[in-house]
Amino acid sequence: VADALDAFNRVLELDSGLSHVQYNRGNALQKLNKFEDSLEAYDRALKGSVSSNLRSDILLNKGSALQKLGRPKEAIRLFAEAAEVNHGNLTALMNTGLLLDRLGHHQNAVECFDRCLELDPKSSMAHNRKGISFLQLKNAEAAVESFSEALKIDSTSHESYENLAKAYCQMDLVQVAISCYDKMAELQPKSPYPYILKARALEKERDIDNAIVAYDRALERDHLHIVAWLEKGMMLTHNKRFEEALFSFGRALKIDPTSEVALYNQGYLLNHQGEPTRAIVCFDLLLKRNPSHKMARCYKVLALINLKKFVNAIEHADEIIKDHPTDGFAAKLRQLALKELAVAAEEETAKST
């Protein structure tokens, strides 16, 4: 790309008014992530006498550069202008719809994708993006229709099946969504992702045993998939299957010893299972990375209480309350530590007498 840019610059030294060369120079600069410079090149290209097709392409690529610079409203205006200059510029219309959707103008995006489909009724991408806009509008029935149309055009699109499942979930038709995830798994036999989606849906249906099977299928395909281990562990925790949950978080920590989610949940479970010393090790590792993790700080206080280190527990609770004056949990833990300290003192006094 750099060599091509040098060549364009040499040509433009001879004749700076060559619009198509300025356009190609802008594209080269954009590929080199020199977006501001590319805008200048596109502006110079637009000053020349150009065909409607080339003008549309210049506007489209200038819009892309603006989008990458985080200026979406300006980009939309240029995409719309590109589509107006050349009514057959499907890419300009598609980009306009995508940006409108991103900016929250979902109904306008639907209308834009409809215009795409007028140009190309067989565009599965336009049907898909239209369906996503309908999902944002909470119109799941219309979304199902759009995704189904996309699948009629391309029955191998795992993205369309995933989106169709989202629409069915929005309609509380979770079992139908699960059948979509099964289809995704057929299309992507080596991917763990469809099984993770299926496990989430099964958990939503309270079908925990089959959700575990789905997570296990995901992990058969990628035993280092930390998200699968973490989600499986949290699901097992919520269903009071603590030993299995500890195993899952332990596997997650072998993959990433710094995982805050794994350290917190393992510490919580170890404390719950009567191993406060090991729990504190987990919380300390987490707090070394993230000293402001409030729940880890709170459960460390509880672990200290379980170890009968009441003074330390009160000191830690005081630090939390200082940082979070309205935190009720820390205040309750402090009261518990004070109560247990008083009981211990009474017992010690009784022994000495």
C-alpha positions as CSV (number, residue, x, y, z in Angstrom):
1,V,0.0,0.0,0.0
2,A,2.8,2.4,0.8
3,D,4.4,1.8,-2.6
4,A,1.1,2.5,-4.3
5,L,0.7,5.7,-2.3
6,D,4.2,6.8,-3.5
7,A,3.1,6.2,-7.1
8,F,-0.1,8.2,-6.7
9,N,1.8,11.1,-5.1
10,R,4.3,11.1,-8.1
11,V,1.4,11.2,-10.6
12,L,-0.3,14.0,-8.7
13,E,2.9,16.1,-8.7
14,L,2.5,16.2,-12.4
15,D,-1.3,16.8,-12.4
16,S,-3.0,17.4,-9.1
17,G,-6.4,17.6,-10.8
18,L,-6.8,13.9,-11.6
19,S,-9.8,13.0,-9.5
20,H,-9.5,9.2,-9.9
21,V,-5.9,9.3,-8.7
22,Q,-6.9,11.5,-5.7
23,Y,-9.6,8.9,-5.0
24,N,-7.2,6.0,-5.1
25,R,-4.7,8.0,-3.0
26,G,-7.5,8.5,-0.4
27,N,-8.2,4.8,-0.4
28,A,-4.5,4.0,0.2
29,L,-4.3,6.5,3.0
30,Q,-7.3,5.0,4.6
31,K,-5.8,1.5,4.4
32,L,-2.8,3.0,6.3
33,N,-5.2,4.3,9.0
34,K,-4.4,7.9,7.9
35,F,-8.0,8.9,8.0
36,E,-7.7,12.7,8.2
37,D,-5.3,12.7,5.3
38,S,-7.7,10.5,3.3
39,L,-10.5,13.0,3.9
40,E,-8.4,15.7,2.3
41,A,-7.7,13.4,-0.7
42,Y,-11.4,12.6,-1.2
43,D,-12.2,16.3,-1.0
44,R,-9.7,17.1,-3.7
45,A,-11.2,14.3,-5.8
46,L,-14.7,15.7,-5.5
47,K,-13.5,19.1,-6.8
48,G,-12.9,17.6,-10.2
49,S,-15.3,16.6,-12.9
50,V,-16.3,13.0,-12.1
51,S,-19.0,10.6,-13.2
52,S,-21.9,9.9,-10.9
53,N,-20.6,6.4,-10.2
54,L,-17.2,7.7,-9.2
55,R,-18.7,10.5,-7.2
56,S,-20.8,8.0,-5.3
57,D,-17.8,5.8,-4.6
58,I,-15.8,8.8,-3.3
59,L,-18.6,9.9,-1.0
60,L,-19.0,6.3,0.2
61,N,-15.3,5.9,1.1
62,K,-15.1,9.4,2.6
63,G,-18.1,8.4,4.8
64,S,-16.2,5.2,5.8
65,A,-13.2,7.3,6.9
66,L,-15.5,9.6,8.9
67,Q,-17.1,6.5,10.6
68,K,-13.6,5.3,11.6
69,L,-12.9,8.7,13.0
70,G,-16.0,8.4,15.2
71,R,-18.1,10.9,13.3
72,P,-21.1,8.8,12.5
73,K,-23.6,11.6,11.8
74,E,-21.4,13.1,9.1
75,A,-20.8,9.6,7.7
76,I,-24.6,8.9,7.5
77,R,-25.0,12.2,5.5
78,L,-22.3,11.1,3.0
79,F,-23.7,7.6,2.7
80,A,-27.1,9.0,2.0
81,E,-25.6,11.4,-0.6
82,A,-23.7,8.5,-2.2
83,A,-26.9,6.5,-2.5
84,E,-28.7,9.6,-4.0
85,V,-26.0,10.2,-6.6
86,N,-26.0,6.6,-7.7
87,H,-29.3,4.9,-7.0
88,G,-27.7,1.5,-7.5
89,N,-25.1,1.9,-4.8
90,L,-26.2,-0.8,-2.5
91,T,-23.2,-0.5,-0.2
92,A,-23.9,3.1,0.5
93,L,-27.5,2.3,1.5
94,M,-26.4,-0.7,3.6
95,N,-23.8,1.5,5.5
96,T,-26.5,4.1,6.0
97,G,-28.8,1.6,7.6
98,L,-26.1,0.1,9.8
99,L,-25.1,3.5,11.1
100,L,-28.7,4.6,11.7
101,D,-29.3,1.4,13.7
102,R,-26.1,2.0,15.7
103,L,-27.3,5.5,16.5
104,G,-30.7,4.2,17.7
105,H,-32.8,5.3,14.7
106,H,-34.1,1.8,14.2
107,Q,-37.2,2.6,12.2
108,N,-35.2,4.7,9.8
109,A,-32.8,1.8,9.5
110,V,-35.7,-0.6,8.6
111,E,-36.7,1.8,5.8
112,C,-33.1,2.0,4.6
113,F,-32.9,-1.8,4.4
114,D,-36.2,-1.9,2.6
115,R,-34.6,0.3,-0.1
116,C,-31.7,-2.1,-0.2
117,L,-34.1,-4.9,-0.8
118,E,-35.8,-3.0,-3.6
119,L,-32.3,-2.9,-5.3
120,D,-31.5,-6.5,-4.5
121,P,-34.4,-8.7,-3.2
122,K,-31.9,-11.5,-2.8
123,S,-29.7,-9.7,-0.3
124,S,-29.7,-12.0,2.8
125,M,-27.6,-9.3,4.6
126,A,-30.3,-6.7,4.1
127,H,-33.0,-9.1,5.4
128,N,-30.7,-10.0,8.4
129,R,-30.0,-6.4,9.3
130,K,-33.6,-5.4,8.9
131,G,-34.5,-8.2,11.4
132,I,-31.9,-6.9,13.8
133,S,-33.5,-3.4,13.6
134,F,-36.9,-5.0,14.3
135,L,-35.4,-6.7,17.4
136,Q,-34.3,-3.3,18.7
137,L,-37.9,-2.1,18.1
138,K,-39.2,-5.1,20.2
139,N,-41.1,-6.3,17.1
140,A,-40.1,-10.0,17.3
141,E,-42.7,-11.2,14.9
142,A,-41.4,-8.9,12.1
143,A,-37.8,-9.9,13.0
144,V,-38.7,-13.6,12.6
145,E,-40.1,-12.9,9.2
146,S,-36.9,-11.0,8.1
147,F,-34.6,-13.7,9.4
148,S,-36.7,-16.4,7.8
149,E,-36.4,-14.6,4.5
150,A,-32.6,-14.4,4.9
151,L,-32.5,-18.1,5.5
152,K,-34.5,-18.8,2.4
153,I,-31.8,-17.1,0.5
154,D,-28.9,-18.6,2.4
155,S,-29.8,-21.6,4.5
156,T,-26.2,-22.0,5.6
157,S,-26.0,-18.7,7.5
158,H,-25.4,-19.5,11.2
159,E,-25.7,-15.8,11.9
160,S,-29.3,-15.8,10.6
161,Y,-30.1,-18.8,12.8
162,E,-28.6,-17.1,15.8
163,N,-30.6,-13.9,15.2
164,L,-33.8,-16.0,14.6
165,A,-33.2,-17.6,18.0
166,K,-32.9,-14.2,19.6
167,A,-36.3,-13.3,18.1
168,Y,-37.9,-16.4,19.4
169,C,-36.4,-15.8,22.9
170,Q,-37.9,-12.3,22.8
171,M,-41.3,-14.0,22.1
172,D,-40.5,-16.5,25.0
173,L,-40.4,-19.4,22.6
174,V,-37.2,-20.7,24.1
175,Q,-37.7,-24.3,22.9
176,V,-38.0,-23.0,19.3
177,A,-34.8,-20.9,19.9
178,I,-33.0,-24.1,21.0
179,S,-33.9,-25.8,17.7
180,C,-32.1,-22.8,16.0
181,Y,-29.0,-23.4,18.1
182,D,-29.1,-27.0,17.1
183,K,-29.1,-26.0,13.5
184,M,-26.2,-23.7,14.2
185,A,-24.3,-26.6,15.7
186,E,-24.9,-28.7,12.5
187,L,-23.5,-25.8,10.4
188,Q,-20.5,-25.3,12.8
189,P,-19.7,-28.8,14.1
190,K,-16.3,-27.7,15.5
191,S,-17.5,-24.5,17.2
192,P,-18.3,-24.4,20.9
193,Y,-20.4,-21.2,20.5
194,P,-23.8,-22.8,19.5
195,Y,-23.6,-25.1,22.5
196,I,-22.9,-22.2,24.8
197,L,-26.0,-20.4,23.4
198,K,-28.0,-23.6,23.8
199,A,-26.8,-24.0,27.4
200,R,-27.9,-20.4,28.3
201,A,-31.4,-21.1,26.8
202,L,-31.7,-24.4,28.6
203,E,-30.8,-22.7,31.9
204,K,-33.5,-20.1,31.2
205,E,-35.9,-23.1,30.9
206,R,-34.6,-24.4,34.2
207,D,-33.4,-27.6,32.4
208,I,-30.1,-27.6,34.3
209,D,-29.0,-31.2,33.5
210,N,-29.3,-30.6,29.7
211,A,-27.6,-27.2,30.1
212,I,-24.6,-29.0,31.7
213,V,-24.6,-31.4,28.8
214,A,-24.5,-28.4,26.4
215,Y,-21.6,-26.8,28.2
216,D,-19.8,-30.1,28.2
217,R,-20.3,-30.3,24.4
218,A,-18.9,-26.8,24.1
219,L,-15.9,-27.8,26.2
220,E,-15.3,-31.0,24.1
221,R,-14.7,-28.7,21.2
222,D,-12.5,-26.2,23.1
223,H,-11.5,-27.3,26.6
224,L,-9.8,-23.9,27.0
225,H,-12.9,-21.9,26.5
226,I,-12.9,-19.9,29.7
227,V,-16.4,-18.4,29.2
228,A,-17.9,-21.9,29.1
229,W,-16.2,-22.9,32.3
230,L,-17.2,-19.6,34.1
231,E,-20.8,-19.8,32.9
232,K,-21.1,-23.4,33.8
233,G,-19.6,-22.7,37.3
234,M,-22.0,-19.8,37.9
235,M,-25.0,-21.9,36.8
236,L,-23.9,-24.7,39.1
237,T,-23.5,-22.3,42.0
238,H,-27.0,-20.9,41.5
239,N,-28.3,-24.4,41.7
240,K,-26.3,-25.3,44.8
241,R,-24.0,-27.8,43.1
242,F,-21.0,-26.3,44.9
243,E,-18.4,-29.0,44.4
244,E,-19.0,-29.1,40.6
245,A,-18.9,-25.3,40.6
246,L,-15.6,-25.2,42.4
247,F,-14.2,-27.6,39.8
248,S,-15.4,-25.4,36.9
249,F,-13.9,-22.2,38.5
250,G,-10.6,-24.2,39.2
251,R,-10.4,-25.1,35.5
252,A,-11.1,-21.5,34.5
253,L,-8.2,-20.4,36.8
254,K,-5.8,-22.8,35.1
255,I,-6.6,-21.1,31.8
256,D,-6.4,-17.6,33.3
257,P,-5.0,-17.3,36.9
258,T,-6.0,-13.7,36.9
259,S,-9.7,-14.1,36.1
260,E,-11.6,-11.9,38.5
261,V,-14.8,-13.8,38.0
262,A,-13.2,-17.1,38.7
263,L,-11.2,-15.8,41.8
264,Y,-14.3,-14.1,43.3
265,N,-16.6,-17.1,42.8
266,Q,-14.0,-19.6,44.0
267,G,-13.4,-17.5,47.1
268,Y,-17.1,-17.2,47.7
269,L,-17.6,-21.0,47.4
270,L,-14.5,-21.9,49.5
271,N,-15.8,-19.7,52.3
272,H,-19.3,-21.3,51.9
273,Q,-17.7,-24.8,52.1
274,G,-15.9,-24.0,55.3
275,E,-12.4,-23.1,53.9
276,P,-12.0,-19.4,54.8
277,T,-8.2,-19.5,54.6
278,R,-8.2,-20.6,51.0
279,A,-11.1,-18.2,50.3
280,I,-9.0,-15.3,51.6
281,V,-6.1,-16.3,49.2
282,C,-8.5,-16.0,46.3
283,F,-9.9,-12.6,47.5
284,D,-6.4,-11.3,48.1
285,L,-5.3,-12.3,44.6
286,L,-8.3,-10.6,43.1
287,L,-7.9,-7.4,45.3
288,K,-4.3,-7.2,44.3
289,R,-5.5,-6.7,40.7
290,N,-8.6,-4.8,41.5
291,P,-8.5,-3.2,45.0
292,S,-12.0,-1.6,44.5
293,H,-13.9,-4.9,44.1
294,K,-16.4,-4.3,46.8
295,M,-17.9,-7.7,47.0
296,A,-14.5,-9.4,47.3
297,R,-13.7,-7.0,50.1
298,C,-17.0,-7.8,51.9
299,Y,-16.6,-11.6,51.6
300,K,-13.1,-11.4,52.8
301,V,-14.6,-9.7,56.0
302,L,-16.9,-12.7,56.3
303,A,-14.0,-15.1,55.8
304,L,-12.1,-13.3,58.6
305,I,-15.1,-13.7,60.9
306,N,-15.3,-17.4,60.1
307,L,-11.6,-17.6,61.1
308,K,-12.5,-15.8,64.3
309,K,-10.2,-12.9,63.4
310,F,-12.8,-10.4,64.5
311,V,-10.6,-7.3,65.0
312,N,-9.2,-7.7,61.5
313,A,-12.7,-8.2,60.2
314,I,-13.9,-5.0,61.8
315,E,-10.9,-3.0,60.5
316,H,-11.6,-4.3,56.9
317,A,-15.3,-3.5,57.3
318,D,-14.5,0.0,58.4
319,E,-12.3,0.6,55.3
320,I,-15.2,-0.6,53.1
321,I,-17.7,1.7,54.9
322,K,-15.3,4.6,54.5
323,D,-15.2,4.0,50.8
324,H,-18.9,3.2,50.5
325,P,-20.8,5.0,53.4
326,T,-24.2,3.7,52.3
327,D,-23.2,0.1,51.9
328,G,-25.6,-1.9,54.1
329,F,-23.8,-5.3,53.6
330,A,-20.5,-4.0,55.0
331,A,-22.3,-2.4,57.9
332,K,-24.1,-5.7,58.7
333,L,-20.8,-7.6,58.5
334,R,-19.2,-5.1,60.9
335,Q,-22.1,-5.6,63.4
336,L,-21.7,-9.4,63.1
337,A,-18.0,-9.1,63.8
338,L,-18.6,-6.9,66.8
339,K,-21.3,-9.3,68.1
340,E,-18.9,-12.3,67.6
341,L,-16.1,-10.4,69.3
342,A,-18.3,-9.7,72.3
343,V,-19.3,-13.4,72.5
344,A,-15.7,-14.5,72.3
345,A,-14.7,-12.0,75.1
346,E,-17.5,-13.3,77.3
347,E,-16.4,-16.9,76.7
348,E,-12.8,-15.9,77.5
349,T,-13.9,-14.2,80.7
350,A,-16.0,-17.2,81.8
351,K,-13.0,-19.5,81.3
352,S,-10.7,-17.3,83.3
353,T,-13.2,-17.2,86.3
